[in-house]
Amino acid sequence: MTSYEQIFENNKKWIEQKKSSSEDFFTQLAKTQTPEYLYIGCSDSRVTAEDLMGLGPGEVFVHRNVANLVNNVDLNVMSVLNYAIRHLKVKHIIVCGHYNCGGVKAAMTPQDLGILNPWLRNIRDVYRLHKAELDAITDLDKRYDRLVELNVKEQCVNIIKTAALQVTYATEGYPEVHGWVFDLRTGRIIDLNIDFKSILEEIKAIYNLTGDLGQ
């Protein structure tokens, strides 16, 4: 049996497992989804949202791309954000990076990477903003790890800049934005403890899109 064929065998076993715990599991699953979490993570095959969070089907809405970016001209991630906030009414938005991220390392490499150049430029911009701090870290692995953390924080700010987040939070009091890093070496989720409310207040002078809401 090839590895491709094995996937369908795995699927059969998964169905049996779910139905053994609840005969109407799939009947209920098919009705609707009401996740409390939106997870924006990296496409890296080693970092799977539901597994590391200990959640199951229907509990987390997931978007993944190279280096967990939230680019305001990327219609994919912007559509995900709008749908999750305005229609699914998620209570928490999580940006999760991970140490040893290939995208982050590539962004710190002085090399032409073709079509990846415009995508990775977003991370290079984060590097530029924090160049003094990062260049002071002589251990390259630790420098990469720190850029992973700073990149997560910057993507959280990008979410907070959106109208969907600002208007919904002003009227409903949710969702809140969180920044995490997954440590592949230990399996731990590290909460970067970004100060969501302070960031939201600080950016209002330039990025406020709520009009008079919440004033």
Backbone as a ProteinNet text record, in pm:
[ID]
protein_1_A
[PRIMARY]
MTSYEQIFENNKKWIEQKKSSSEDFFTQLAKTQTPEYLYIGCSDSRVTAEDLMGLGPGEVFVHRNVANLVNNVDLNVMSVLNYAIRHLKVKHIIVCGHYNCGGVKAAMTPQDLGILNPWLRNIRDVYRLHKAELDAITDLDKRYDRLVELNVKEQCVNIIKTAALQVTYATEGYPEVHGWVFDLRTGRIIDLNIDFKSILEEIKAIYNLTGDLGQ
[TERTIARY]
84.7	0	88.3	59.2	137.2	94.7	178.6	145.8	17.7	-6.8	-129.2	-252.3	-246.3	-358.7	-382.6	-275	-285.5	-373.2	-375.5	-456.9	-604.1	-653.1	-794.1	-823.2	-725.4	-740	-743.7	-658.5	-657.6	-791.8	-850.1	-978.9	-1087.5	-1086.9	-1185.5	-1173.3	-1050.7	-1028.2	-1072.9	-1048.8	-1088.6	-1240.5	-1311.3	-1457.9	-1508	-1450.5	-1490.5	-1465.2	-1352.8	-1318.7	-1419.3	-1453.5	-1546.7	-1687.1	-1730.6	-1864.5	-1873.7	-1760.8	-1762.4	-1787.1	-1744	-1766.1	-1901.4	-1952.2	-2082.7	-2137.4	-2243.7	-2297.9	-2341.8	-2390.3	-2437.7	-2334.2	-2206.7	-2099.3	-2102.7	-2109.2	-2103.4	-2235.3	-2345	-2473.1	-2470.2	-2418.6	-2407.8	-2302.8	-2192	-2082.6	-2129.1	-2215.9	-2259.3	-2355.7	-2414.8	-2518.5	-2463.9	-2360.2	-2306.9	-2171.7	-2104.2	-1981.2	-1990.8	-1945.8	-1946.7	-1814.3	-1703.4	-1573.1	-1554.1	-1486.5	-1454.5	-1321.3	-1243.8	-1107.9	-1085.2	-1014.2	-954.3	-804	-745.2	-601.4	-535.2	-438.5	-361.1	-218.1	-177.6	-47.3	33.1	147.8	237.5	196.6	226	193.3	285	387.4	482.3	409.7	449.5	380.4	391.1	484.1	503.7	415.7	345.1	268.7	120.8	45.5	-97	-181.5	-271.8	-344.2	-420.4	-509.3	-595.1	-514.1	-409.3	-328.9	-262.1	-193.3	-117.6	-209	-332.4	-427.2	-514.1	-509.4	-591.5	-739.5	-771.8	-910.7	-951.3	-1081.8	-1133.1	-1207.3	-1269.3	-1345.6	-1453.6	-1463.4	-1565.6	-1526.2	-1406.3	-1368.8	-1272.6	-1209.6	-1115.8	-1120.5	-1132.9	-1130	-984.6	-932.6	-788.2	-751.6	-650.7	-586.7	-436.3	-370.6	-225.6	-161.2	-46.5	33.2	180.5	267.7	410.9	442	491.2	535.4	423	300.3	185.1	169.8	162.1	151.5	6.3	-17.7	-147.5	-121.4	-129.4	-98.4	-229	-240.5	-368.6	-409.9	-318.3	-356.9	-373	-364.1	-387.6	-536.5	-611.2	-755.5	-790.7	-701.4	-727.4	-738.2	-633.3	-635.4	-736.6	-757.2	-855.7	-998	-1023.4	-1154.9	-1176.8	-1072.7	-1081.3	-1111.8	-1039.6	-1061.3	-1204.4	-1251.2	-1386.5	-1492	-1477.4	-1576.7	-1575.5	-1455.1	-1444.2	-1500.2	-1472.4	-1515.5	-1663.5	-1706	-1839.3	-1948.3	-1910.7	-2012.5	-2001.9	-1880.3	-1864.8	-1861.5	-1829.2	-1826.4	-1730.9	-1608.9	-1507.6	-1474.7	-1436.1	-1404.3	-1254.7	-1173.1	-1028.6	-964.6	-868.6	-789.4	-644.9	-588	-453.1	-362.2	-251.6	-144.4	-37.4	-5.6	91.2	207.1	324.4	446.3	513.3	629.6	702.7	852.2	928.1	1073.2	1122.5	1237.4	1294.5	1204.7	1149.8	1061	1143.3	1121.4	1196.7	1171.4	1047.1	1015.2	1089.6	1099.4	1170.5	1319.3	1375.7	1517.1	1543.4	1453.8	1470.4	1468.5	1383.4	1372.8	1498.9	1580.4	1705.3	1824.7	1795.4	1901.2	1911	2030.1	2046.2	2051.5	1935.5	1929.2	1799.1	1805.4	1686.3	1609.8	1488.5	1408	1286.8	1297.2	1193	1058.9	953.7	817.7	800.2	889.8	881.5	924.1	995	1047.4	940.9	830.8	731.3	663.3	647	584	676	802.6	897.6	936.7	909.5	941.6	868.4	752.1	678.9	759.1	830.8	913.3	1040.1	1095	1211.6	1177.8	1054.8	1012.6	1012.6	971.6	976.6	1121.9	1208.2	1352.1	1404.1	1365.6	1410.8	1367.5	1244.6	1193.7	1268.2	1324.1	1388.8	1535	1596.7	1731.2	1834.5	1831	1930.8	1924	1803.4	1787.1	1832.7	1792.7	1823.9	1972.5	2034.2	2176.4	2264	2210.6	2286.7	2289.3	2205.1	2201.7	2299.8	2410.8	2517.5	2488.7	2413.4	2375.7	2266.5	2296.9	2202.7	2070.7	2075.7	1951.3	1862.8	1923.9	1847.3	1796	1873	1827.9	1704.8	1709.3	1593.4	1471.7	1494.1	1383.5	1320.2	1405.7	1353.1	1273.3	1319.3	1243.6	1109.7	1106.1	978.9	881.3	928.1	842.4	797.2	891.3	858.6	762.9	779.6	690.1	547.4	534.1	401.6	335.4	411.1	355	310.4	390.3	355.6	229.6	212.3	91.4	-31.5	-12.8	-123.5	-166.3	-67.9	-97.8	-173.1	-132.9	-200.3	-348.2	-377.4	-517.2	-592.9	-528.5	-592.7	-619.9	-546.9	-567	-694.2	-752.1	-864.1	-996.2	-1083	-1215	-1298.1	-1288.9	-1368.9	-1340.7	-1213.4	-1176.4	-1220.4	-1187	-1214.5	-1363.9	-1441.6	-1585.8	-1652.9	-1618.3	-1680.4	-1641.4	-1514.4	-1472.1	-1540.6	-1556	-1619.7	-1765.6	-1833.7	-1977.5	-2007.9	-1921.3	-1950.1	-1855.5	-1738	-1640.8	-1555.1	-1559.1	-1476.2	-1461.4	-1365	-1267.6	-1141.4	-1063.8	-932.8	-826.5	-710.7	-602.9	-488.2	-435.9	-327.8	-211.7	-90.6	28.1	95.9	115.9	180.4	301.1	389.6	495.6	494.1	499.2	507.5	654	702.3	841.4	849.2	899.4	909.9	999	1091.7	1188.6	1131.5	1019.8	960.9	812.9	747.9	604	520.3	583.8	511.4	459.2	340.8	288.9	334.6	396.1	443.2	354.9	288.2	203.4	293.2	298.3	381.4	318	196.1	127	125	84.6	73.4	-38.7	-19.4	-118.7	-219.7	-319	-416	-482.8	-532.6	-607.6	-518.9	-395	-303.6	-268.7	-244.7	-213.2	-331.7	-451.7	-572.2	-584.9	-557.5	-565.7	-458.2	-337.3	-223.7	-239.7	-300.6	-307.5	-427.7	-514	-635.7	-607.1	-497.7	-467.3	-453.6	-407.9	-385.3	-480.2	-503	-573.3	-717.8	-770.4	-907.5	-1007.8	-1086.4	-1185	-1326.6	-1343.7	-1473.1	-1565	-1517.6	-1601.1	-1625	-1751.5	-1784.7	-1811	-1798.9	-1829.9	-1732.5	-1784.4	-1701.9	-1632.1	-1669.3	-1604.4	-1671.6
-120.2	0	125.4	218.4	341.5	435.6	535.8	632.4	708.3	728.4	796.3	711.1	583.6	493.9	480.6	489.7	476.1	584.9	700.8	812.2	771.9	699.3	659.9	553.2	469.1	372.7	444.6	544.7	624.7	694.2	741.3	809.1	715	591.3	492.8	468.7	457	433.4	554.1	672.4	795.4	802.5	766.6	765.8	668.1	549.7	448.6	497.3	562.7	613.9	719.1	811.3	917.7	861.4	766	709.4	618.9	565.2	480.5	563.1	688.8	776.8	846.7	866.8	930	888.6	810.2	756.2	865.7	979	1087.3	1199.4	1167.3	1267.1	1345	1275.3	1342.5	1411.4	1360.5	1427.9	1565.6	1569.5	1696.9	1787.1	1728	1805.1	1875.2	1809.3	1862.6	1979.6	1998.4	2100.4	2242.1	2272.8	2409.4	2407.7	2522.1	2536.4	2661.5	2650.4	2763.9	2770.6	2784.3	2787.8	2917.3	2908.7	3028.4	3087.9	3011	3052.4	3061.9	3166.9	3173.2	3158.4	3061.8	3034.5	3068.4	3158.8	3192.8	3145.2	3042.6	2982.7	2963.9	2901.3	2875.3	2746.1	2739.4	2620.1	2501.9	2522.4	2415.9	2287.9	2176	2049	1997.7	2053.8	2007.1	2079.4	2182.2	2266.2	2262.3	2172.8	2157.4	2212.1	2301.7	2379	2292.8	2207.1	2129.6	2039.2	1977	1885	1956.8	2066.7	2132.9	2202.6	2237.2	2301.6	2200.8	2075.3	1973.1	1990.1	2042.3	2065.9	1974	1961.2	1871.1	1944.6	1870.8	1930	2025.5	2141.4	2238.6	2336.1	2319.8	2403.5	2517	2510.6	2616.7	2637.7	2765	2804.1	2833	2776	2775.9	2839.5	2924.2	2975.4	2959.9	2906.6	2888.3	2937.9	3001	3041.3	3043.5	3069.2	3070.5	3182.8	3144.2	3237	3314.5	3259.2	3314.1	3465.9	3510.5	3654.2	3700.1	3824.2	3889.3	4014.1	3996.6	4102.2	4165.4	4297.2	4362.1	4357.7	4322	4308.9	4162.7	4071.7	3929.9	3902	3885.8	3866.3	3737.4	3641	3514.4	3535.9	3589	3606.6	3712.2	3815.3	3917.1	3860	3770.4	3705.6	3615.8	3543.7	3457.8	3540.7	3650.8	3738.2	3790.1	3841	3896.9	3791.9	3675.5	3569.8	3522.5	3502.6	3453.2	3552.5	3681.6	3784	3817.5	3842.8	3896.7	3790.9	3671	3566.9	3454.8	3404.9	3300.7	3358.4	3487.5	3558	3492	3465	3405.8	3501.7	3445.1	3526.2	3553.8	3469.6	3484.3	3462.8	3550.3	3533.8	3510.4	3402.5	3363.5	3365.4	3438.7	3426	3339.8	3228.1	3134.7	3112.1	3160.1	3129.7	3009	2974.8	2863.1	2884.5	2841.3	2849.6	2758.6	2793.2	2719.6	2729.6	2848.1	2872.5	2900.9	2820.4	2836.4	2968.9	3018.4	3147	3261.3	3258.4	3363.2	3357.3	3237.5	3224.2	3274.8	3241.8	3285.5	3437.4	3501.3	3647	3714.4	3642.9	3698.4	3657.4	3598.6	3553.3	3647.2	3704	3796.1	3720.7	3676.6	3591.3	3615.7	3610.6	3623.3	3491.8	3495.7	3374.8	3374.3	3449.7	3446.6	3496.9	3418.1	3459.1	3478.4	3420.9	3439.1	3578.9	3651	3782.1	3877	3902.2	3997.1	3948	3816	3761.9	3779.5	3742.7	3749.7	3892.8	3986.8	4126.5	4174.2	4117.3	4154.3	4121.2	4009.3	3972.9	4058	4086.3	4174.3	4311.4	4356.3	4483.4	4477.5	4364.3	4347.5	4350.3	4286.2	4286.8	4431.1	4509	4647.9	4729	4708.1	4783.4	4751.2	4630.3	4585.4	4547.3	4609.4	4570.5	4581.4	4688.8	4709.1	4597.3	4564	4456.8	4322.8	4292.9	4162.5	4147.5	4252.6	4244.7	4233.5	4275	4264.4	4121.1	4034	3892.8	3816.2	3774	3711.5	3566.5	3496.2	3358.1	3359.2	3304.7	3312.4	3243.6	3127.6	3057.5	3141.1	3206	3291.2	3415	3463.8	3578.6	3540.6	3422.6	3374.4	3360.1	3302.3	3282.9	3416.1	3515.8	3646.8	3709.9	3693.7	3747.8	3675.6	3546.5	3473.1	3541.4	3573.8	3637.9	3776.3	3855.1	3990.5	3987.4	3889.5	3875.2	3844	3755.5	3723.9	3850.5	3926.5	4048.3	4146.5	4158.5	4251.7	4206.2	4076.9	4026.1	4047	4038.7	4070.1	4215.9	4304.9	4446.5	4465	4390.8	4401.1	4361.7	4264	4225.1	4337.5	4396.4	4501.8	4626.1	4641.7	4755.2	4741.4	4622	4599.9	4653	4692.1	4742.5	4632.5	4511.7	4401.8	4384	4385.9	4369.4	4490.3	4609.1	4730.4	4751.9	4740.6	4767.2	4661.8	4535.7	4429	4439.3	4469.4	4481.4	4601.2	4711.2	4830.5	4805.7	4724	4701.5	4576.9	4475	4347.3	4313.9	4376.7	4345.4	4224.1	4176.5	4066.2	4081.6	4013	3917.8	3988.5	3915.6	3962.7	3889.5	3952.8	3898.7	3851.7	3735.2	3675.1	3635.3	3644.1	3602	3485.1	3377.1	3256.1	3218	3142.8	3073.1	2927.3	2838.3	2695.4	2654.2	2593.7	2549.1	2403.8	2383.2	2248	2158	2217.8	2139.7	2081.1	2140.8	2093.1	2058.3	2108.7	2087.7	2190.5	2285.9	2384.5	2500	2549.8	2675.8	2786.4	2889.5	3002.5	3122.8	3173.3	3291.6	3415	3497.1	3617.2	3730	3707.6	3803.9	3944.6	3953	4086.3	4161.5	4290.8	4372.8	4424.5	4342.6	4372.5	4507.6	4533.8	4657.6	4780.9	4771.3	4885.8	4912.9	4805.3	4822.3	4886	4838.8	4893.1	5042.3	5082.8	5224.2	5305.4	5250.4	5324	5351.5	5259.3	5276.1	5358.4	5395.8	5467.6	5601.3	5666.4	5796.7	5789.4	5675	5659.9	5559.2	5447.9	5335.2	5319	5414.2	5400.3	5399.2	5292.6	5279.1	5267	5302.6	5279.4	5401	5515.3	5635.5	5675.7	5685	5724.3	5603.5	5484.1	5365.8	5352.7	5319.7	5291.6	5413.2	5534.3	5655	5703.5
0	0	0	-90.3	-94.4	18	43	147.7	112.7	-18.4	-61.5	-29.3	-59.9	-31.5	118.4	194.9	339.8	399.8	336.1	385.8	394	293.9	292.3	398	424.5	533.5	667.2	679.8	802.8	822.3	711.2	718.6	768.5	720.4	765.6	916.4	963.7	1106.6	1188.5	1132.5	1202.7	1215.2	1107.2	1110.3	1216.4	1219.5	1317.6	1459.7	1478.2	1611.8	1657.5	1568.3	1604.4	1631.4	1550.3	1566.3	1688.4	1730.6	1850.7	1976.1	1973.3	2088.7	2080.8	1956.3	1937.8	1802	1803.3	1679.3	1581.6	1636.2	1548.7	1534.7	1556	1550	1418.5	1307.6	1177.4	1142.6	1194.1	1174.5	1238.8	1360.3	1431.7	1368.3	1325.6	1265.9	1138.4	1063.4	934.4	947.9	1065.5	1081.7	1073.8	1148	1152.8	1221.3	1218.4	1294.8	1380.8	1505.1	1597.2	1672.6	1601.1	1668.7	1746.8	1859	1936.8	1894.3	1817.8	1785.3	1635.1	1594.2	1462	1482.9	1414.7	1426.5	1293.5	1296.2	1176.9	1201.8	1128.6	1153.5	1026.3	1042.2	930.2	859.3	730.6	651.8	681.6	761.4	794.7	835.6	776.7	798.8	941.9	1018	1155.8	1256.9	1211	1303.9	1265.4	1326.8	1296.4	1411.5	1378.1	1478.8	1578.4	1527.9	1618.1	1710.1	1656.2	1736.8	1852.7	1822.6	1929.4	2029.6	1986.9	2077.1	2150.9	2109.3	2173.4	2143.8	2025	1987.6	1872.6	1853.8	1751.1	1641.9	1550.6	1441.2	1492.3	1427.9	1464.8	1573.1	1630.8	1744.7	1709.7	1592.9	1555.9	1405.3	1364.8	1223.8	1190.4	1082.1	1059.1	925	929.6	808.3	824.9	721.3	727.7	599	613.7	498.7	538.8	444.4	473.3	572.4	689.4	794.4	860.5	856.7	929.2	914.8	790.9	764.7	753.6	796.5	778.7	696.4	565	469.7	423.4	436.7	409.8	262.2	171.4	30.6	-10.3	85.7	59.8	81.9	-27.3	-15.4	57.4	54.3	122.7	273.5	332.6	478.3	520.1	438	472.1	468.7	373.2	366.7	488.1	526.2	644.5	768.3	785.5	900.8	905.4	792.6	789	818	758.9	780.1	925.8	980.1	1117.4	1218	1195.4	1290.3	1275.6	1153	1131.8	1117.7	1077.4	1056.9	1160.9	1183.1	1284.9	1426.3	1436	1564.7	1664.4	1617.2	1704.2	1818.1	1930.3	2048	2061.1	1998	2007.7	1871.4	1838.3	1716.2	1758.1	1709.8	1748.3	1626.2	1635.3	1536.8	1600.4	1535.8	1593.3	1497.2	1534.8	1461.6	1524	1472.9	1534.1	1515.4	1614.9	1604.8	1492.3	1437.2	1323.8	1200.7	1178.8	1065.1	939.9	836.9	712.9	644.9	652.8	592.5	657.6	789.9	862.2	829.2	825.7	791.3	650	557	418.8	408.3	490.8	487.7	539.5	613.2	665.4	580	465.8	375.4	255.3	227.6	114.1	-18.3	-62.8	-181.6	-255.9	-389.5	-471.9	-466.9	-413	-398.1	-491.1	-600	-701.8	-652	-676.3	-640.9	-490.9	-412.2	-266.9	-223.3	-308.8	-269.5	-215.8	-288.9	-236	-109.7	-95.9	24.8	145.2	127.5	239	272	180.4	209.2	333.7	360.9	482.9	607.8	604.9	719.8	721.8	604.8	598.7	657.1	636.4	694.1	846.6	901.1	1047.2	1094	1018.7	1049.8	1049.2	947	936.5	1058.5	1103.9	1218.5	1347.7	1354.6	1478.6	1453.2	1352.8	1309.7	1421.5	1496.4	1601.9	1706	1748.6	1847.3	1791.3	1669	1610.5	1580.1	1526.4	1493.3	1617.7	1731.3	1856.6	1910.2	1855.4	1896.3	1809.2	1865.8	1787.1	1751.6	1834.5	1805.6	1698.7	1579.5	1468.6	1498	1563.1	1594.6	1686	1784.8	1875.3	1803	1706.2	1627.1	1545.2	1483.2	1408.1	1499.3	1617.7	1712.3	1751.2	1771.4	1811.5	1698.3	1573.5	1461.2	1446.1	1476.2	1477.1	1572.4	1692.9	1792.2	1746.5	1694.8	1650.2	1530.7	1443.6	1329.1	1374.3	1473.3	1527.3	1582.3	1658.7	1717.3	1609.3	1502.7	1395.2	1321.6	1304.7	1238.2	1326.3	1457.4	1548.5	1532.5	1520.5	1498.5	1367.2	1264.3	1135.1	1144.9	1228.6	1250.2	1320.8	1419.8	1497.7	1412.3	1304.1	1213.4	1129.2	1121.9	1029.6	1084.7	992.1	1031.4	1096.8	1044.9	1100.6	1248.9	1285.3	1426.4	1508.1	1461	1538.6	1562.1	1457.5	1470	1557.5	1536.3	1614.9	1762	1788.1	1927.6	1994.8	1921.1	1978.5	2012.5	1933.3	1954.1	2037.2	2028	2094.1	2209.8	2212.6	2318.1	2287.4	2167.9	2120.3	1970	1906.5	1962.5	2012.7	2090.7	2131.5	2050.2	2037.7	1954.8	2043.9	2011.5	2089.9	1998.6	2049.3	1975	2043.7	1969.4	2022.9	1937.8	2000.1	1927.2	1970.2	1872.9	1900.3	1894.7	2003	2010.1	1963.9	1844.4	1788.9	1872.1	1946.3	2021.3	2149.5	2197.1	2322.6	2308.8	2203.3	2187.1	2260.3	2326.4	2406.6	2322.8	2361.4	2309.6	2404.2	2349.5	2429.3	2399.8	2500.6	2486.1	2497.3	2392.2	2393.8	2474.3	2520.9	2608.3	2548.9	2422.1	2364.1	2435.1	2452.6	2522.7	2420.6	2391.5	2286.5	2305.7	2424.5	2447.6	2433.9	2479.8	2467.2	2322.3	2245.8	2103.2	2031.2	2062	1999.6	2027.3	2149.9	2185.7	2115.7	2109	2052.7	1903.8	1831.2	1686	1640.1	1733.3	1694.2	1626	1662.6	1605.2	1453.4	1402	1258.6	1195.3	1264.5	1202.8	1248.5	1322.6	1372.2	1257.5	1246.9	1140.1	1195.5	1321.9	1387	1383.9	1336.1	1341.5	1485.7	1524.4	1661.5	1751.2	1698	1777.9	1894.5	2010.5	2125.9	2182.9	2139.1	2189	2318
[MASK]
+++++++++++++++++++++++++++++++++++++++++++++++++++++++++++++++++++++++++++++++++++++++++++++++++++++++++++++++++++++++++++++++++++++++++++++++++++++++++++++++++++++++++++++++++++++++++++++++++++++++++++++++++++++++

